Amino acid sequence: MSKSSEIEKHFLDAFATTNKEFIYIPIPKTGTRSILKLMNKIYGKDLKFSHHSYKWVANTISQAELARAKVFATVRNPWARMYSIFSYYGPQSKFPLKSKNFRDFIMTSPIEYANWYQDEGCWEDFYNQSRWLADVSGEIKVDKIFKLENLNNRDLNGFFGVSGHKIYHVNRSTSKKQHYSLFYDDDMIEVVYKLCKEDIDNFNYNFEYKENTEKRDKNG
């Protein structure tokens, strides 16, 4: 089976399992495995997701089916996501980056790496999240966007119309003691801001320093 056929099979199987009520747009490095595990619990089936965009979905099912379904996605703070991408493509990965360290990766421009790796099937990880959620005109068409940082059982259960299901965070790149801000300097912060401004504006993200995050968590 070709890769494109496999992607379509996984999507159509998941779509049918939800009775064509829900469509998940699984953006790389935004907690997709956690969402998959939750949906497996809800529907009692071992679903599989391949990364696909809203535009791909719109070309795969009918417009009537798309209009009836609730389309949702998870997004992530761009600075945290960039560190997660670097961690995923580390020296021991299948497609290791050529960077010596995280700063080298950021300052050389992640988009440049996207061009180098486009034949390996992982180049899509480097693109802004907004592009995954937009139609051909560039307008974001997703019905519900959850922020990975704020994912909680109540909101997700409410969205699916169920109760009692818990989120299990899978494949965390860093522990709570290794907040992404610890790996950035001012120049790196600015580079990611310029690269990911579309996401920062669309999803209202800011660079958060570790001490600010700790205060936010402590206060609820």
C-alpha positions in Angstrom: 0.0 0.0 0.0 1.3 3.4 -0.9 1.8 6.1 1.7 -1.0 8.2 0.3 -3.4 5.2 0.3 -2.4 4.4 3.9 -3.1 8.0 5.0 -6.5 7.9 3.3 -7.4 4.5 4.8 -6.5 5.6 8.3 -8.5 8.8 8.0 -11.6 7.2 6.5 -11.6 4.4 9.1 -11.4 7.0 11.9 -14.1 9.2 10.3 -16.5 6.2 10.0 -15.8 5.1 13.6 -17.0 8.5 14.8 -20.2 8.1 12.7 -18.8 10.9 10.6 -19.3 13.3 13.4 -15.7 14.3 14.2 -12.6 15.1 12.1 -9.3 15.6 13.8 -6.5 17.5 12.0 -3.4 16.0 13.5 -0.6 18.6 13.3 2.8 17.2 14.1 4.2 17.8 17.6 0.9 19.1 19.1 -0.1 16.1 21.3 -1.6 14.0 18.5 -0.8 10.7 20.2 -2.6 11.8 23.3 -5.7 12.7 21.3 -5.5 9.4 19.5 -5.3 7.5 22.7 -8.3 9.4 24.1 -10.4 8.7 21.0 -9.4 5.0 21.1 -10.8 4.9 24.7 -14.0 6.7 23.6 -14.7 4.6 20.6 -13.2 1.3 21.7 -11.2 0.8 18.6 -7.5 1.0 17.7 -7.7 4.1 15.4 -4.6 5.3 13.5 -3.9 8.8 12.3 -1.5 10.0 9.7 -0.7 13.7 9.6 -3.1 15.4 7.1 -4.3 19.0 6.5 -7.7 20.5 6.3 -7.2 21.0 2.6 -6.5 17.3 2.2 -9.6 16.4 4.1 -11.7 18.8 1.9 -10.5 17.0 -1.2 -11.1 13.5 0.3 -14.7 13.6 1.5 -17.8 15.3 0.2 -18.6 18.9 1.1 -21.8 17.7 2.7 -19.9 15.3 5.0 -17.4 18.1 5.8 -20.2 20.5 6.6 -21.9 18.1 9.0 -18.7 17.1 10.9 -17.1 18.9 13.8 -13.5 19.6 12.7 -11.0 20.1 15.5 -7.3 20.3 16.1 -4.7 20.9 18.8 -2.1 23.6 18.5 1.0 24.4 20.6 3.1 27.4 21.6 5.5 27.8 18.6 8.6 28.2 20.8 7.8 25.0 22.7 6.9 23.2 19.5 10.2 24.2 17.9 12.2 22.8 20.8 10.0 19.6 20.6 10.8 19.3 16.9 14.6 19.6 17.6 14.3 17.0 20.3 12.4 14.6 18.1 15.0 14.9 15.3 18.0 14.5 17.6 21.2 12.5 17.0 19.5 9.2 17.7 16.5 9.7 15.5 15.8 8.2 12.1 16.3 11.5 10.4 18.8 13.4 12.6 19.3 17.1 12.1 22.6 18.4 11.0 22.7 21.0 13.8 25.2 20.7 16.6 22.8 22.1 19.2 19.4 23.8 19.5 20.8 27.3 19.1 22.5 26.3 15.9 19.2 24.8 14.7 17.2 27.9 15.4 19.7 30.4 14.0 20.3 28.4 10.8 16.5 28.6 10.2 14.3 25.6 10.6 12.6 26.3 7.3 16.0 25.6 5.6 15.9 22.2 7.2 12.4 21.7 5.8 13.8 21.9 2.3 16.6 19.5 3.1 14.3 16.9 4.6 11.3 17.1 2.2 12.1 13.8 0.6 12.2 12.0 3.9 8.5 12.5 4.8 9.2 14.7 7.9 9.5 18.2 6.3 5.9 19.0 7.1 6.8 19.2 10.8 8.6 22.5 10.3 5.7 24.5 8.8 3.5 26.8 10.7 0.5 25.2 12.3 -2.0 27.6 10.6 -1.2 26.1 7.2 -2.5 22.7 8.4 -5.9 24.3 9.3 -6.6 26.5 6.4 -8.6 26.1 3.2 -7.3 26.9 -0.3 -8.0 30.6 0.4 -5.8 30.6 3.5 -8.8 30.9 5.9 -8.7 28.7 9.0 -11.8 26.5 8.8 -11.5 24.4 11.9 -14.6 24.4 14.3 -12.7 23.9 17.5 -9.0 24.5 18.4 -7.6 23.2 21.6 -4.3 24.5 23.0 -2.0 21.7 24.1 -1.0 23.7 27.1 -4.5 23.9 28.4 -5.9 20.5 27.4 -8.1 19.1 30.1 -10.5 16.2 30.6 -13.6 18.4 31.1 -13.3 20.3 27.8 -12.5 17.2 25.7 -15.2 15.1 27.2 -17.7 17.9 26.7 -16.6 18.3 23.0 -17.1 14.6 22.3 -20.3 14.4 24.4 -18.9 11.8 26.8 -17.7 11.6 30.4 -15.1 10.0 32.5 -12.3 9.7 29.9 -8.8 11.0 30.9 -6.1 12.4 28.7 -2.8 10.6 28.8 0.2 12.7 27.6 2.3 10.6 25.3 5.8 11.2 24.0 6.6 14.3 26.0 9.8 15.9 24.7 10.7 17.6 27.9 9.8 17.2 31.6 8.2 19.9 33.7 11.6 20.8 35.0 12.8 21.6 31.5 10.6 24.4 30.4 11.3 25.4 26.8 12.3 28.9 27.8 15.5 27.6 29.4 16.9 26.7 26.0 16.4 30.2 24.4 18.3 33.4 24.3 16.9 36.8 23.0 18.1 36.2 19.4 16.6 32.8 19.2 13.3 34.1 20.6 13.2 36.7 17.8 14.0 34.2 15.1 11.1 32.0 16.1 8.8 35.0 16.4 9.5 35.9 12.7 9.2 32.4 11.5 6.0 31.6 13.3 4.3 35.0 13.5 1.2 33.6 11.7 0.6 31.1 14.5 1.5 33.6 17.2 -1.1 36.0 15.9 -3.8 33.4 15.0 -3.6 31.5 18.3 -2.5 34.4 20.7 0.8 32.9 21.9 3.6 34.6 23.7 7.0 33.5 24.8 6.6 32.5 28.4 9.5 32.4 30.8 9.7 29.6 33.3 8.9 31.7 36.3 5.7 33.0 34.7 4.6 29.5 33.8 5.1 28.4 37.4 3.0 31.3 38.7 0.3 30.5 36.2 0.2 26.8 37.1 0.2 27.6 40.8 -2.7 30.0 40.5 -4.8 27.6 38.4 
